[in-house]
């Protein structure tokens, strides 16, 4: 029986592009359109023989049985308006993913404010390294896989599950569609100020997800996160698997001062990780990944063995340059907590280095100024901080709050010249943004690799 032809609007985003790769593996005829057609996703799609149309011209839309609508597509988009007028068969990405792939899988959904991409990649790699061909969808570029998504031949599927809304016609969080067998909640803080007025709305979305879980499902979480506890206290009908931090629970994560070799205890069996990652937040990511893998027959010892070889995800503490003179690290930072834990982890890992942070305030929540007070605290471990924002008043507030170490970052060229003038041996520069910082990483590498 012939399968439906599917056209995806917004195909080049990490999530929607992942859907295209999965659909192609399933034998479905896939095409898509987008305005931002850039590698690596565009290369992955074309390698799979998926046609990409540039722009949203309604005259260029191919005939399809189903049109999958990305959550970046809003009313006024000419392709969408044409499809609505034509009464075409529209579906959101998350709903299509569930009906096409997830319905027949044992789903591990990785949720929370921080660490979703890295934890999803960790779990996928643990299964891969242990000889289990698990499916996965990672909203980033994993270094241990050639692509960000695959269906896999085993019944296990690991998915990054975020709380952002589903589509212009479905304002529920994307993760409500996944119906996971195992739900990881890494942590819970206020984020996405553009769609959530306050944290109580985020609590509601997470509790809606919990209400959809079957009683045999597992929920894995840290017991020291009071916001997760508040959500669970609203009502829970599934099995709870928690761990404590530097405690004596049968599942416990213990970190010494240097944070380089975290000790993980599961059901009172202990193993330490001597690995390439650093920082408390990555140790916590590892803890929930190991607890989840344990539910699918992978022992603590085997998971740790795999994590020792885990290389991480691009733009997540990604070491771009490492010379005697300078270390350049790139990190995806969209929240003060992520900024703080990353800077503190790097500082502990390189205690004798001067650490400079270049931070772009790019997410809607960060640009709103809501976190400005927390940002000053978050960068306290850095020796110098450069701030980039579209709002010059926000920059002034941040610089004034840390007058001895903060300066504005006006443009890449002037920043590079300024940094070069003060750069000395044993310097670390960390570039933090949830965007591309106008190509700052590339410009720095061009400069220092050519010198």
C-alpha positions, 0 to 999 in steps of 0.5 A, spaced: 500 500 500 502 506 497 504 511 503 502 518 504 506 524 500 508 529 506 510 536 505 513 539 511 513 547 512 519 549 516 523 543 514 530 545 516 529 546 524 533 541 528 526 538 530 522 538 523 528 536 520 529 530 524 522 528 523 523 529 515 529 524 516 525 519 520 519 519 515 524 518 510 527 512 513 520 509 514 519 509 507 515 516 506 515 520 500 518 527 504 519 534 501 519 541 505 520 548 504 524 553 509 527 560 508 533 558 513 536 553 509 543 552 512 548 546 513 548 541 517 541 539 516 540 542 509 546 537 507 543 531 511 536 532 508 539 532 501 543 526 502 537 522 504 534 525 497 529 530 500 527 536 496 527 542 499 524 548 496 526 555 498 521 560 501 514 559 502 511 561 495 504 558 495 505 557 487 511 552 489 507 548 494 507 540 491 501 536 492 501 532 498 497 528 502 499 531 509 502 538 510 506 538 517 506 545 520 512 547 524 511 551 530 515 557 527 510 557 521 504 563 523 498 566 520 500 570 514 505 565 511 503 565 504 504 557 504 500 556 510 494 561 508 493 557 501 493 551 505 488 553 509 484 556 504 484 549 500 482 545 506 488 541 506 490 536 511 494 539 516 498 536 522 503 538 527 510 536 527 509 532 534 502 529 533 505 526 526 511 524 529 507 520 534 502 517 529 508 515 524 514 513 529 513 513 536 506 510 537 510 503 536 516 505 540 518 505 548 519 512 548 524 515 553 522 523 553 527 528 556 524 534 559 526 540 563 529 547 562 536 545 562 540 539 559 535 536 554 539 535 548 546 533 552 542 528 556 538 525 550 545 524 546 548 521 552 542 516 552 542 515 545 550 513 545 549 509 551 544 504 547 549 505 541 555 503 545 552 497 548 549 494 541 542 497 542 540 500 535 535 505 539 531 510 535 533 518 537 531 525 535 536 530 538 535 537 537 542 539 536 548 536 532 551 530 536 558 528 535 557 521 536 552 520 530 552 522 523 545 525 523 541 528 529 535 523 528 534 515 526 528 510 527 532 505 530 531 497 529 530 496 537 523 498 540 527 504 544 526 511 542 529 517 546 526 524 544 528 531 546 521 533 549 521 541 550 515 545 553 514 550 547 508 550 544 506 545 538 503 549 532 499 555 531 493 551 532 495 547 538 498 551 544 499 545 548 507 543 549 510 539 544 511 533 549 504 532 550 504 528 544 509 523 546 506 519 551 512 516 554 514 510 557 519 513 561 519 521 563 526 524 565 525 531 568 532 534 569 530 540 572 524 546 572 525 553 572 522 559 569 523 560 561 520 562 555 517 568 557 514 569 550 509 564 551 508 563 559 506 569 563 509 566 569 512 559 572 505 556 574 503 556 567 510 551 566 507 547 572 501 546 568 504 544 562 508 539 566 502 536 570 498 535 563 504 531 561 504 527 567 496 526 567 497 523 560 502 517 563 500 510 564 501 507 571 507 503 569 511 509 566 517 511 570 518 518 572 526 520 573 528 526 577 532 529 582 529 530 589 532 536 590 528 540 585 523 544 589 519 546 582 519 538 580 516 536 587 511 542 586 508 539 580 508 532 582 504 534 588 499 536 583 498 529 582 502 523 580 499 516 578 506 513 575 512 510 578 517 515 581 525 514 580 529 519 584 536 521 586 539 525 591 545 530 591 551 529 595 546 524 599 545 517 602 539 515 598 540 508 594 540 513 588 545 518 589 550 523 585 556 525 589 561 530 587 567 532 590 570 539 590 573 538 583 567 536 580 571 532 575 570 525 577 562 524 579 560 518 583 554 515 581 550 510 586 544 506 583 541 501 588 547 502 592 552 500 587 557 505 585 561 507 579 565 514 578 566 517 571 573 519 568 570 523 562 571 529 557 565 532 560 565 537 566 561 541 571 555 539 576 550 540 570 553 534 566 554 530 572 546 531 573 545 529 566 549 523 566 545 521 573 538 521 569 541 518 563 544 512 567 537 511 571 533 511 564 538 506 561 537 502 567 530 501 566 532 498 559 537 493 562 543 497 561 547 496 568 550 502 571 557 499 570 556 499 562 553 505 562 559 509 565 563 505 560 559 508 555 559 515 558 567 515 558 567 515 551 561 520 550 564 526 546 558 531 547 554 535 542 556 541 538 555 548 542 555 544 548 561 546 552 564 545 545 572 546 545 573 549 538 581 551 539 586 548 545 593 551 544 598 553 549 596 560 548 588 560 548 582 555 549 576 557 546 569 554 548 562 554 545 556 553 549 549 554 548 546 558 553 539 561 554 538 561 561 542 564 567 542 557 571 546 554 565 551 560 564 552 559 571 553 552 572 557 552 565 562 558 567 563 554 574 564 548 571 570 550 566 573 555 572 574 548 576 576 544 570 581 550 569 583 553 575 589 557 573 586 560 567 583 567 566 576 566 564 573 571 559 565 570 557 562 573 551 555 572 552 549 574 547 542 575 550 538 572 544 532 568 547 526 572 548 526 571 556 533 573 556 532 579 552 526 581 556 530 583 562 527 578 567 533 575 568 538 581 569 539 580 576 540 573 576 545 574 570 550 578 574 550 573 579 551 567 574 557 570 571 561 571 578 566 566 577 568 569 570 574 574 570 571 578 565 564 579 561 562 582 554 555 582 553 551 583 547 544 585 546 539 589 542 537 593 548 542 598 550 539 599 556 539 592 558 547 592 556 548 598 561 544 595 567 549 589 566 555 593 565 553 598 571 552 591 576 559 589 574 563 595 573 570 592 574 569 586 569 563 587 564 563 591 558 559 591 552 560 587 545 558 592 540 561 588 534 565 582 533 571 586 530 572 590 535 571 585 540 576 580 537 581 586 537 580 588 544 581 581 546 587 580 542 590 586 546 589 583 553 590 575 551 595 572 554 597 565 555 592 560 559 586 564 557 580 561 556 574 564 552 567 562 552 562 564 547 555 563 550 549 564 545 543 560 543 544 563 536 550 564 532 553 570 535 553 573 528 559 568 526 563 570 532 566 563 533 568 562 526 571 569 526 575 567 532 577 561 529 579 564 522 584 569 527 587 564 531 588 558 527 591 563 521 596 566 526 
